[in-house]
């Protein structure tokens, strides 16, 4: 007996539509985000391969297909599908180094509110877990690899060139780093290589890249409901064990957001189940644990020590926003459960 949740929707998603975001801007997921087999009412069972031109390879990858019930993609509060452009929260260490005083002293009133901007990275990781799982469904590993490289690296290399031009051609408080730093940053592997980021904003790219690398294994096997659930479970266990084991690839402080995003997508593609809500609840608890940890967590309490209740509220709101997007119907519909 198949223990997977029934797919209660009746129509096939139109892959040509891009995800809508507030303000009407399309999310950079692209028109080739999903190719696969026509739905049969239950996940993982293909009725006929849909061939477009010479296509059909994606449909053969694990029997993946588009969710029948979604004529459009869910509205999410932000963009992640086109690859993670570096996100910057308040870099208090560099600001203090340049200005001689911490931002909280220079702008006490503004800092009280704008310092929460650093939490936007967590919302981005949540959205990324949802969108990358959606865009990879029904794709071959080759398609997944090409889409990630072509959407991430070109803009990243442009950013590296701009940063390097400023640092090496002008006199800045940061001096002129060893060219080794520049070459390592071009690879996007500076973190495992033990090299500083040319610009501290690039720290967000390593957790995202680790997500791509590990999730690519599931894409290679073929995305199914059970495989994504197992992936979420294994990553959750690894995130709990990683702080004591010192595993670089796991990124425990970021992992709960990616995991919850994937669980929300499974709710969107199939239907909510107690198991998926349990994954989300565990991710929410771990996210708060790492955020409130006094040492080695998401926040540097030496530079920013807000009331902890605001941090709990902010993170909870992020989860609720994605939960609302999960339950929102496609454009032009009255809604969907």
C-alpha positions in Angstrom: 0.0 0.0 0.0 1.4 3.4 -0.9 1.9 5.5 2.2 2.5 8.7 0.3 -0.2 11.4 0.5 -2.7 11.5 -2.3 -2.4 14.4 -4.8 -5.9 15.9 -4.5 -5.4 18.4 -7.4 -6.8 17.9 -10.8 -4.9 20.0 -13.3 -1.3 20.2 -14.4 0.9 23.1 -13.5 1.8 25.3 -16.4 5.6 25.3 -16.4 5.7 28.4 -18.6 4.5 30.7 -15.8 7.0 32.2 -13.5 6.5 32.6 -9.8 4.8 35.8 -8.8 6.2 37.9 -6.1 4.9 41.1 -4.4 5.0 44.0 -6.8 4.4 41.8 -9.9 8.1 41.0 -10.5 8.6 37.4 -11.8 10.9 35.2 -9.7 13.9 34.0 -11.7 12.9 30.4 -11.9 12.7 30.3 -15.6 10.4 28.6 -18.1 12.3 25.3 -17.9 11.9 24.7 -14.2 9.7 21.7 -14.5 9.3 19.0 -17.2 7.9 15.6 -16.5 5.1 13.2 -16.8 1.4 13.9 -16.7 -0.1 13.3 -13.3 -2.2 10.3 -12.4 -3.6 11.4 -9.1 -0.9 9.9 -7.0 2.7 11.0 -6.5 5.5 9.1 -8.3 3.4 7.3 -10.8 3.6 8.3 -14.4 0.9 7.6 -17.0 2.6 8.9 -20.1 5.8 10.8 -20.9 5.2 14.3 -22.1 7.6 15.0 -24.9 8.2 18.5 -26.0 10.3 18.5 -29.2 13.2 16.3 -28.3 12.5 16.4 -24.6 11.4 13.7 -22.2 14.7 13.1 -20.4 13.5 15.0 -17.4 10.4 13.0 -17.2 12.5 9.9 -17.1 14.4 11.1 -14.1 12.8 9.4 -11.2 9.3 9.5 -12.7 9.1 13.2 -11.6 6.2 15.3 -12.9 4.4 18.5 -12.4 1.8 18.7 -9.6 -1.6 18.3 -11.1 -3.7 21.1 -9.4 -1.5 24.1 -9.8 -1.9 26.2 -13.0 0.7 28.6 -11.7 3.4 28.8 -9.1 2.9 30.0 -5.5 3.5 33.5 -4.5 6.4 33.8 -2.1 7.6 36.9 -0.2 10.9 37.3 -2.1 13.1 35.8 -4.8 15.5 32.9 -4.7 15.1 30.9 -7.8 17.6 32.8 -10.0 20.5 32.0 -7.6 21.4 33.7 -4.4 22.7 37.1 -4.9 24.7 37.9 -1.8 22.6 39.4 1.0 24.0 41.7 3.5 22.9 42.3 7.0 24.6 45.1 9.1 28.3 44.3 9.0 29.0 45.8 12.4 32.6 44.6 12.5 33.6 46.3 9.2 31.5 49.4 9.9 33.3 49.9 13.2 36.6 49.3 11.6 35.9 52.0 8.9 34.0 54.5 11.1 35.9 54.0 14.3 32.6 53.5 16.2 29.9 50.8 16.1 26.7 51.6 14.1 24.7 51.4 17.3 26.5 54.4 18.6 26.6 56.4 15.4 22.9 55.8 14.5 21.2 54.8 17.8 17.6 55.4 16.7 17.9 53.9 13.2 20.0 50.9 14.3 17.3 49.9 16.8 15.2 48.9 13.8 17.4 48.4 10.8 19.6 45.9 12.7 16.9 43.4 12.2 17.7 43.5 8.5 20.3 40.8 9.1 17.5 38.3 9.7 16.4 38.7 6.1 19.1 36.1 5.2 17.1 33.5 7.1 13.9 34.4 5.1 16.0 34.0 1.9 17.1 30.5 2.9 13.5 29.5 3.7 12.4 30.7 0.2 15.4 29.0 -1.4 14.5 25.6 0.1 11.0 26.0 -1.4 12.0 27.3 -4.8 15.0 25.1 -5.5 13.0 22.0 -4.6 10.3 23.2 -7.0 12.6 24.2 -9.9 14.6 20.9 -9.6 11.5 18.6 -9.7 11.5 16.6 -12.9 15.0 17.7 -14.0 18.0 15.7 -14.8 21.2 16.3 -12.8 22.7 17.9 -15.9 19.8 20.4 -16.1 20.0 21.1 -12.4 23.8 21.7 -12.6 23.6 24.0 -15.7 20.7 26.0 -14.2 22.5 26.6 -10.9 25.9 27.5 -12.5 24.5 29.8 -15.2 22.3 31.7 -12.8 24.7 32.0 -10.0 28.3 32.3 -11.2 28.1 35.1 -13.8 26.6 37.7 -11.5 28.9 36.5 -8.7 32.0 36.9 -10.9 30.8 40.5 -11.8 30.5 41.2 -8.1 34.0 39.8 -7.5 35.4 42.0 -10.3 33.7 45.1 -8.9 34.9 44.4 -5.3 38.5 43.6 -6.5 38.6 46.8 -8.6 37.7 48.9 -5.5 40.1 47.0 -3.1 43.1 46.8 -5.4 42.9 50.1 -7.4 42.0 52.4 -4.5 43.3 53.1 -1.1 40.8 51.6 1.3 40.9 50.8 5.1 41.1 47.1 4.1 44.4 47.4 2.3 45.4 45.2 -0.6 44.8 41.5 0.1 47.1 38.8 -1.2 46.0 37.9 -4.8 45.5 34.4 -3.5 42.3 35.7 -1.8 41.0 36.9 -5.1 41.7 33.7 -6.9 40.1 31.6 -4.1 37.0 33.9 -4.1 36.5 33.3 -7.9 36.0 29.6 -7.2 33.3 30.4 -4.6 35.0 27.8 -2.4 36.9 30.3 -0.2 35.2 29.0 2.9 36.4 25.4 2.8 39.7 26.6 1.5 40.1 28.7 4.7 40.4 32.0 2.8 38.6 35.2 3.8 35.7 36.5 1.7 36.8 39.4 -0.5 33.6 41.1 0.6 32.0 39.8 3.8 28.6 39.7 2.2 29.7 36.6 0.3 29.4 34.4 3.4 25.8 33.6 2.4 26.9 31.8 -0.7 28.6 28.9 1.0 25.4 27.6 2.8 23.5 27.9 -0.4 26.2 26.1 -2.4 26.2 23.3 0.2 22.5 23.0 -0.2 22.9 22.6 -4.0 25.7 20.1 -3.7 23.8 17.8 -1.2 20.4 18.2 -2.9 22.0 17.3 -6.2 22.4 13.7 -4.9 18.6 13.5 -4.5 18.1 15.1 -8.0 20.4 12.4 -9.4 18.3 9.7 -7.9 15.1 11.4 -9.0 13.0 13.6 -6.8 10.1 11.8 -5.1 8.1 12.6 -2.0 9.8 9.9 0.1 13.3 10.9 -1.1 12.9 14.5 -0.2 11.4 13.7 3.2 14.3 11.3 3.9 16.8 14.0 2.8 15.1 16.5 5.2 15.3 14.0 8.0 19.0 13.2 7.4 20.0 16.8 7.1 18.1 17.6 10.4 20.0 14.9 12.2 23.3 16.0 10.7 22.6 19.7 11.7 22.0 18.6 15.3 25.2 16.5 15.4 27.4 18.9 13.4 28.2 21.5 16.1 30.0 18.9 18.1 31.4 17.1 15.0 32.5 20.3 13.3 31.1 19.4 9.9 31.6 22.2 7.4 29.2 20.9 4.7 26.2 20.7 7.0 25.9 24.4 7.9 23.7 23.7 11.0 22.7 27.3 11.6 21.3 27.6 8.1 20.0 24.1 7.5 16.7 24.5 9.4 15.5 27.2 7.0 16.4 25.2 3.8 14.7 22.1 5.3 11.5 23.9 6.2 11.4 25.4 2.8 11.5 22.0 1.2 8.8 20.7 3.5 6.6 23.6 2.6 7.1 22.8 -1.1 6.0 19.2 -0.5 2.9 20.5 1.1 2.3 22.7 -1.9 3.0 19.9 -4.4 1.0 17.1 -2.6 -0.8 18.1 0.6 0.0 18.9 4.2 0.6 15.8 6.4 1.5 15.5 10.1 5.0 14.3 9.0 5.6 17.5 7.0 4.3 19.7 9.7 6.6 17.8 12.1 9.6 18.6 9.9 8.6 22.3 9.8 8.1 22.4 13.6 11.5 20.7 14.2 13.1 23.2 11.8 11.5 26.1 13.5 12.7 24.9 16.9 16.3 24.4 15.7 16.3 27.7 13.9 15.4 29.4 17.2 17.9 27.4 19.1 20.8 28.4 16.8 19.5 32.0 16.7 19.4 32.4 20.5 22.6 30.4 21.2 25.0 32.5 23.3 28.1 31.4 21.3 28.6 30.0 17.8 25.0 30.6 16.6 23.3 32.8 14.1 23.8 36.0 16.1 26.9 37.8 17.4 25.7 38.9 20.8 28.7 41.1 21.3 27.7 43.4 18.5 23.9 43.1 18.6 21.8 42.1 21.7 18.1 42.8 21.0 15.3 41.5 23.1 15.1 37.8 22.4 11.3 38.0 22.0 11.7 40.1 18.9 14.0 37.5 17.4 11.6 34.7 18.1 8.7 36.7 16.6 10.7 37.6 13.5 11.7 34.0 12.8 8.1 32.8 13.4 6.7 35.4 11.0 9.1 34.2 8.3 7.8 30.6 8.7 4.2 31.9 8.7 4.9 33.8 5.5 6.1 30.7 3.7 3.2 28.7 5.2 0.8 31.2 3.8 2.5 31.1 0.4 2.2 27.3 0.5 -1.5 27.5 1.0 -2.1 30.3 -1.5 -3.8 29.3 -4.7 -2.3 29.9 -8.2 -2.9 33.2 -9.9 -6.5 33.7 -10.9 -7.8 31.0 -8.6 -9.8 31.3 -5.4 -7.1 29.4 -3.4 -6.0 26.0 -2.7 -5.4 23.9 0.3 
